[in-house]
Amino acid sequence: MSEILTETERRSNKSPLSGVSFDGSAPLLEVEDLEVEFHTRDGIAHAVNNVSFTLREGETLGILGESGCGKSVTAQAIMGILDTPPAKVTGGQVRYRGVDLLQLEEKTRRHIRANKIAIIFQDALSSLNPVFTVGWQLGELYRKHAGASRAQAKSKAVELLDLVGIPGAPARINSFPHQFSGGMRQRVMIAMALALEPDIIIADEPTTALDVTVQAQVMTLLSDLQREMRLGLILITHDMGVVADVADKICVMYAGHAVERADVYEIYERPAHPYTKALLESIPRVDQKGQDLTVIKGLPPALVDPPPGCSFHPRCAFARDRCTTDEPPLYEVPGNRLSACHYWEEVLES
Ligand code: SF4
């Protein structure tokens, strides 16, 4: 039921995955040295530079960073939905169960995109079609891609709305997107992502547009479903508070680079990169009344003209002369972690 085929492929009864051999023992997803450029009028923007990480079954990876740091571009490159041009994947691999997705034909990628890896976008209202009921939109996935009858598709749509905690699902399938609250719409988006039983869900700022209480409900739902279904979940956010409770490991991005990678506990307990440290210090504390809000001075660099050396140096409290000329590699830090800072030991001790 979960296999997605286009009408033509379904009629010809030939799966686009025939001839692709996945390795069940390989990690769900391995991103290795991924590079993405955007060709703009101002020059080439290096949006993603040598980004690597691994996601295993049942794991949640949080990708953190300010707007424009390359988080969403990384997600879109994994999904194969970058607008090309202006974007271009110029290097690296995106392996799903050992198979490099970047080398596959578009029809095979399209199949994997919905069937194995699904994405939830930030803005549910613009992701859903306003002129069709949510039941129709959910059922369409089954009708189009799995050959379900109208009755089967309808009952699947009800099942999914029920699964994501929408009360009165049999009646709500007849509602249009604008008749749902923001939180309920995001639940519909989660239902759509789960519809074809993917192995991986990428949630790109799934709760940014929601108020804090609804944000917590949606995150709890996502993390409960992820645990129950043993999904690999990539959670993209600029909010360190959102991922603290649900992520197993974190990749912090800055100016298109992964600058720190570690288990969630390590990152929050003792960051090994000044940027991570500054992000943590900028979270307001409810237990400290009257405190001044801490901000990271300056702005992220323009990706068409990043500063030489370490791209964080104009904003870094730990910067020295060397930082303005030598780009830091990802240093191995005790505790199975990585930091792109020449002075990570000093940061750990601070
Ligand atoms: Fe700061 Fe230098 Fe480390 Fe970059 S390499 S984060 S500028 S101390």
Residues whose N, C-alpha, C, O or C-beta is under 5 A from the ligand:
A	BS01	SF4	P274 C310 F312 H313 C316 F318 A319 R320 C323 P328 A340 C341 H342 Y343
